[in-house]
Amino acid sequence: MFLILEHFIITALRMSSLEMQRFGEKLRTLRKQRHMTIRDLALTLGLSTHSHISELENGKKIPTTDFVLKIARLFNVTTDQLLKDELELDLDSLE
């Protein structure tokens, strides 16, 4: 599974900034659904600052493999749902 995830991360590096925003949009949706601020999420993930999450949500940074795995586990979604633009989040199952 890790090799497949690495493939998606490498593919993401090649994406245009518009396509890369899908990950950020999904991250923002998941965070807001849990009524979390960017700072709340940063603290939950053990980050000292929230700027990295803000940059990810705005499509300015590309997530690392480790970050994608942490988000998938935290919000109980698959890495495919996070990384594949054609897959939507099943928000009904997350509530």
N, C-alpha and C positions, 0 to 999 in steps of 0.2 A: 504494500500500500504506500509506503514511503516513497518508492521510486515513481509511482504514478503521481503522487502529490508533487514531487520534485519536477516532473514533466510539466504539470500545470503551472507551477511557479515560473519555470523557464519560459513557457509559452506566454505567460502574463507579462514577462519582461519585454516581450516583443510587441505587445499590444499598443495601440494608440492610447493617448490619455483619455479619450472619450470612452473607449472600451474598458479601461482600467477603473473608471468610476463606478462600474457595476458592483465591484467588491465593496467600495466605500458606501454606496447606497444601501447595500444589504447589511453592512455593519451598522450603519445609522438606524436602519429599520429595526434590527434586533435589539439594539441598545435602547431605543425609544419605547419599544414594546414592553421592555422590563422597567420602564420609568427610570432609567439610569442617565445621569449626566456623563459627559465625556470624562470628567474628573472621577466620577464613581467607577467607571469602567477601568480607568487607568489604575486606580487603587486596587481594584479587584484583581487586576493582572500583575500587580506588583511593580508598576512603572512609577518612576519618581515625578514624571511630568505628563500632562495630557496632550502635549503638542503633537506627539507621534500619531496618536489616534485621530486627532483633528486633520492631520495631513493625509492619513489613509482615507478618511471619510470624504475628503475633498479631491481625491485622486492625485495628490501630489507625491505620494510615496507608494511603493509596491510592498505588499506584506511579505514577511519572511515565512518560510515553511513552519517554523515554530509558532509564530503568531497565528497563522491560519489554523493550526491544530488546537491552540488554546481557545480561540474563538469558537471553533466547532464544538469542542467539549463543553465550554461554558454555556452556550446557547442550545446545545443538543441538536445540532444540525450537521449535515455531512459536509465534508470539504468540497465535494462536487457542487452542492448547492451554493456554497460561497464563491467558488471559482469559475464555474461554468455560467456564462452569461445567459445561455438559453434555458437554464433551470431557475425557476422561481422558488422563493422560500414558501413553505407551506405554513403560513402564519396561524391557521386554525389549530394545527397540531402542536403549536408551541405554547399555547395559552394554558 
